[in-house]
Amino acid sequence: MGKGLIVAAVIAVLGGCMTAKGGFCAVSSPLRLSAKSIETLSDREARVLLAHNRKGEKLCGWRP
């Protein structure tokens, strides 16, 4: 399974508004990558990760 597909799967699982355990803020956390991982991200992967983290900033008060 490619890294992009793994990232997309994680985002899809964590991205739901409500789950049996609670809302987005209860089940999600900021996605943080190492410098080496950042260097190898595709543009699409970077957009998906950024969208996830921005959603958390807006809904949950996450700080960079």
Phi and psi in degrees as a GROMACS rama.xvg file:
@    title "Ramachandran Plot"
@    xaxis  label "Phi"
@    yaxis  label "Psi"
@TYPE xy
-72.1676  157.168  GLY-2
-58.8795  -39.225  LYS-3
-63.3451  -40.038  GLY-4
-67.8609  -37.3067  LEU-5
-64.1741  -46.8595  ILE-6
-60.3392  -44.4152  VAL-7
-62.7176  -39.5417  ALA-8
-65.7865  -42.1293  ALA-9
-63.302  -44.9441  VAL-10
-62.4055  -41.6668  ILE-11
-63.3338  -40.3543  ALA-12
-69.0298  -43.1359  VAL-13
-81.6498  -15.8336  LEU-14
-82.3705  -7.99905  GLY-15
-64.0251  147.019  GLY-16
-72.1783  -40.7903  CYS-17
-135.14  140.809  MET-18
-131.551  178.676  THR-19
-63.2784  -25.5996  ALA-20
-95.1988  -11.3718  LYS-21
143.526  -172.554  GLY-22
-80.8755  -177.115  GLY-23
-52.0978  -46.9388  PHE-24
-66.6499  -27.6935  CYS-25
-77.3085  -26.342  ALA-26
-115.575  -3.17549  VAL-27
-116.171  161.557  SER-28
-147.606  161.139  SER-29
-59.366  143.665  PRO-30
-93.7964  118.507  LEU-31
-120.725  134.169  ARG-32
-117.942  156.221  LEU-33
-74.7042  162.123  SER-34
-59.4215  -37.87  ALA-35
-65.5027  -41.2762  LYS-36
-64.2421  -39.8813  SER-37
-61.3912  -38.6804  ILE-38
-62.5945  -27.6985  GLU-39
-100.787  1.31553  THR-40
-67.5632  141.028  LEU-41
-79.2997  166.338  SER-42
-60.2905  -40.3211  ASP-43
-64.1818  -46.4439  ARG-44
-60.4129  -41.4539  GLU-45
-63.1613  -41.0109  ALA-46
-64.4045  -41.3463  ARG-47
-64.6893  -46.5012  VAL-48
-64.1817  -42.7056  LEU-49
-63.6169  -41.5931  LEU-50
-61.6508  -41.7859  ALA-51
-60.9575  -49.117  HIS-52
-67.6488  -35.2748  ASN-53
-68.0515  -37.036  ARG-54
-60.8242  -43.3368  LYS-55
-64.886  -37.9085  GLY-56
-61.1095  -45.0501  GLU-57
-70.7613  -46.8463  LYS-58
-86.7951  -31.5937  LEU-59
-117.237  -7.03799  CYS-60
77.516  21.1734  GLY-61
-59.8485  146.49  TRP-62
-114.228  143.145  ARG-63
